[in-house]
Amino acid sequence: MTKFSAFILLISGMLFSYGTDRPNIVLIFADDMGYSDLGCYGGEIKTPNLDRLAKNGIRYTQAYNTSKCWTSRISLLTGLYHHRSDRDFQNTALIGEILKPAGYRSWWAGKHHAGFNPFDRGFDHFAGFLGGAINFWNPGEQAREGEDVPGWRSVYTWAFDEKLLKPYHPEKDFFATDAFTDWSLNWLNEKEREQDPFFLFLSYNAPHWPLHAHPEDIAKYEGIYDQGYEAIRSSRYRKQLEIGLFDPSTAALTEPEHESWNRLSKKEREEEALRMEIHAAMVDRMDQNIGRLLGNLEELGKLENTLILFLVDNGASHEKPKRGTKNPEAVWGSVGSFEAIGQSWANAINSPFKKWKVQGMEGGICTPMIAHWPAGIHVSKNFISREPCHLIDFVPTFMELAGKHVSYPKYLPSLDGISLTPTFAGKKLEREKPLFFQYGGWNVLRENQWKLVQRKQENWQLYNLDRDRTETSNLADQFPDRVKQMIRAWQSWETEIGIGNEKSKKGS
């Protein structure tokens, strides 16, 4: 138990209702989704519920994650750069621990890419798995009657409040995306303390591999991806220009980083198209479940004063893991299958950016992000914010919204982020320090419009994102003094935060 957890237990008996004017907060985190997958970000996937939130809220074009699942969760839930902690979120206060003393009910459903139980760290309810990837149909290790052996057997511990299960063998009607939503809705409908505000972290693992989806959802996308990677990437880019996300004069479509569709055999093209059909179905099902959540909030009369935030933990995944087991005869998308989209589709669905998950270019660290809060966001419909923001900014935002009853332990590292509330009124953010990134051999510093990037020991690259949003023109040779100044800033931060120590903490 952390010092902060002990502090919560000490004062929990003294909590009382602070009123209902403070907003409820719903934080929805997708896993390995492409930047342009949503309809409101240029995609052809059917996402009417998220599109509705975007139309009546804010879309952000320069929101950043850390390029990796577990590091993103540390920053998102603690307000700190992940280097200040470890895989078990030590030396931090989780948002549940921060909001609980202020009278918030706190719940977490879904993925938790760490070994501890969030129920022990400030969350009134947790239901989910303590790992990185699961079989969506059967996260256990054994076949259920009449089914194949799970194609991806991820035997992680599952937690349901204080109860731990390993392995977890759910009933045959289980599908992870649906189940995570079911659990969330159960908590929303609890009568106990129903007058108090709540914080819900809905941590979907869709559309992370393995590619598993309901057959009826897959059927919606039959034939859609038969034209291949570049057709989809270009089509999404054209739509992004049409809806105003990007300006072609400052955000050119990057050079393709995918295979030539025409060089694939007929069978290979059919299989590649099917991969993307299943991926689309997974995003579609997630949106359907978000629709269920919105409907429940409306029925409860809570949608008006609920801040809903949606974003993704990293860029689309290029991975095609080999360590799983699969039945070669299993229908793709079913419990016995184990497939992934791979690099070519990752490049396509991150349109218009370069690269993908774990990379320091925009395709690895830039996420679509939506904010919706009828009572607290005052901007025009279809508003687009181009303010650079980061996962470290979420905890400061939530603390501000929770009001005077929130406190942060002085013995912990100071929060690295700033509040995003100015953007809710269409205003700029006033950030005193640059944004820093480091993971997987990539070093990145974002200072105003300037982005400095280095991969391993290669030369530093410099981009002016105001004029070159998609990183097509390296300006390092033209601005050597700026490069030197930014390198010094990077090195100073590297020393202060202890990058060397972080390298020993890496995990999958």
C-alpha positions, 0 to 999 in steps of 0.5 A: 500500500502506498502512503497516499492509499493509506491517507485515503483510508484514513479520511474516507470515513469523513467524506460527504457530498460536495454537491452535484455542480462538479462534472462527472468524468468519463475517460475512454481509452482505445488501444492501437487504433489508427489516427484516421479510423473514426469517421470524424477523423477521415475514416470510412468506419461507422462511428456515429456515436463518437462522431456525434460527440465530436460534432457537439464538442472538440476535436484535437489535432495535436494531442499526444500520447507516449507511443506505447501502451503501458507508458501511456497509461502511467502518464494518463492516470498520474499526470507525470512523464512515465520515466518518473515511475515504473511498471507498477506506477510507484512514486505516483498518485493515481487519479482515483487516489486523487479524486476519492478524497474529494468525494468522487466515486471512481471506477475502472473497467478493462485493460490495466497494463501493470501487475497491481490491482487498481482496487487497491489504489483509489478505485471503488470498483475495478473489473479487468485484466492486468496485462497487455493483450487478450483473446477477446472471446475467451481470455482463458487457457482452455477451450470451452465446450464446442469451441477451438482452443483460444488462438491467443492464450494470454493467461493474465490475472483478472481482478474484480474489485478485491477478487483475483482470478488466474486464469479467468474463464468467462461464459461463452457469450463473453466478448471483451468490448461488450463486457467492459461496457456492461460492467461500467453500466452496472456501476453507473446504475448503482444507487449508493451515493448516486448524488456524488460525481463519478470518474469512469475510466473505460479502458478498451483493448480494442482494436489491439490484436488479436483481430477478433470481432462479431461476424455481423460487424465484420460483414458490414465491411465486406469489400470495403478494403479490396482496393488496398492500402494506398486507396484507403490512405488517400481516401482518408486524407481527402476526407481529412482535408474536406472536413478541415482537419488539415490544410494541404499547404501545411500537411501534405500526405506523406510518402507511402510506407507500405507494400505495393498492393498490386504485387500481392497475390490474389490470396494475399490481397483477400487476406489483407482486406479481411484483416482490415475488415475485422479491424474496422469491425472492432472499432465499430463495436467499440463505438456501438458500446460507447453509444450504449454508455451515452444512452445510459447517461441520457436516461440518468439525466447525467449527460449534460454535466459529464465530461467525456474524453476519448483518445488512443494510447499510441499509433496504429500497431505495425506488429504481427506477433508470432508467439501466439497459437492458432488453429489454421482452420479457424475462421478469422475473427473467431476464438481460435484465430490470431491475426494482426493488421501489420505495418502496411495497414498501420501506415494507411490508417495513420493517414496522413502521418509517418510511422506507427506504434513505438515510433517518435514520428507523429504516426506513433505519438499523435492521437485523435482526441475528442472532448464533449461536455455540454455544460462546460464546453463553449465552442461552436459546433465541429470545433477543432483545437490545434493546441498541442496537449499531452496525456500528462495534462489530464490529471491537472485538468481533472483536479481543476474540475474537481475543485477545492477539495482536491489535493496532491501529495507534496512528497511526490514529483510535481505534476508535469502537465497543465490543465486543458480547461482553456481549450474548452472555451477555444483558448490557447494553452500557456505551457512554460516547458516543452513536451518531452518524449522518449521510448523505444530508442526515440528521443523527441522534444516539442517546443511551440511549433518546433519538433526535434526528433532522434532515432537511436544514435542517428542525427537529430531531425528538426521540423516546423509543425506549423508549416509542415505538420506531417514531417516531410522536410527536415530543417536541421541543417538550416537551423543549426543553432536551434537544434543545438539549443533544443538538444541542450534542453533535451539533455537537461531534461534527460538528466533531471528525469533519469532516462538512464534509469527508465531504460531498465524498466522497459517491457512489452 
